[in-house]
Amino acid sequence: MREAPVSTSTSVSLRRWLRRQLRESTPERERLEAAIANDDVKEAQRLVARMPFSDDQRHHVERLLAEWEQHR
């Protein structure tokens, strides 16, 4: 059986993480989820930069975005 591409597993991790961190469905979260679904790393990075994350949260999500971008 073939493994899923890294970008797919990373996008799943991003979506799960976002849903835990951003409990309420907001337009910003929906845009970020759409960027992930459309494989648009640059848009996701732009949106994340504007979100009010703690330093630890930001570090984690930026690491996931970098991993996603690297394996596209």
VMD Tcl script that draws the C-alpha trace (Angstrom):
set ca {
  {0.00 0.00 0.00}
  {1.32 3.42 -0.96}
  {1.73 6.10 1.70}
  {-0.03 9.44 1.36}
  {2.18 12.34 0.29}
  {3.69 14.38 3.10}
  {1.76 17.44 2.00}
  {-1.50 15.54 2.49}
  {-0.61 14.44 6.01}
  {0.65 17.92 6.80}
  {-2.54 19.52 5.52}
  {-4.58 17.12 7.69}
  {-2.41 18.07 10.68}
  {-2.93 21.75 9.92}
  {-6.70 21.37 9.70}
  {-6.88 19.41 12.95}
  {-4.64 21.88 14.72}
  {-6.65 24.85 13.47}
  {-9.91 23.34 14.63}
  {-8.48 22.81 18.10}
  {-6.95 26.29 18.32}
  {-9.71 28.23 16.57}
  {-12.79 26.63 18.05}
  {-15.26 29.03 16.45}
  {-15.70 28.95 12.71}
  {-14.71 32.45 11.61}
  {-14.23 33.86 8.12}
  {-10.46 33.85 8.74}
  {-10.44 30.18 9.74}
  {-12.61 29.31 6.75}
  {-10.24 31.18 4.40}
  {-7.29 29.37 5.93}
  {-8.99 26.00 5.57}
  {-9.80 26.86 1.93}
  {-6.16 27.77 1.29}
  {-5.10 24.42 2.74}
  {-7.72 22.55 0.70}
  {-6.55 24.34 -2.46}
  {-2.86 23.62 -1.75}
  {-2.11 27.35 -1.53}
  {0.78 27.57 0.91}
  {1.47 31.27 0.26}
  {-2.13 32.25 1.06}
  {-2.07 30.09 4.18}
  {1.17 31.75 5.32}
  {-0.30 35.21 4.68}
  {-3.41 34.39 6.70}
  {-1.48 32.81 9.58}
  {0.71 35.90 9.84}
  {-2.40 37.96 10.62}
  {-3.87 35.59 13.22}
  {-3.51 36.23 16.97}
  {-1.57 33.12 17.97}
  {0.66 32.77 21.01}
  {4.38 32.34 20.32}
  {4.12 28.57 20.85}
  {1.08 28.28 18.60}
  {2.72 30.38 15.89}
  {5.92 28.33 16.04}
  {3.95 25.10 15.64}
  {1.76 26.25 12.76}
  {4.67 27.91 10.95}
  {6.65 24.65 11.24}
  {3.73 22.76 9.68}
  {3.47 25.34 6.89}
  {7.22 25.12 6.20}
  {7.02 21.33 6.06}
  {4.07 21.53 3.69}
  {5.87 24.02 1.42}
  {9.06 21.95 1.39}
  {7.26 18.78 0.30}
  {5.00 20.24 -2.38}
}
mol new
graphics top color blue
foreach p $ca { graphics top sphere $p radius 0.5 }
foreach p [lrange $ca 0 end-1] q [lrange $ca 1 end] { graphics top cylinder $p $q radius 0.2 }
display resetview
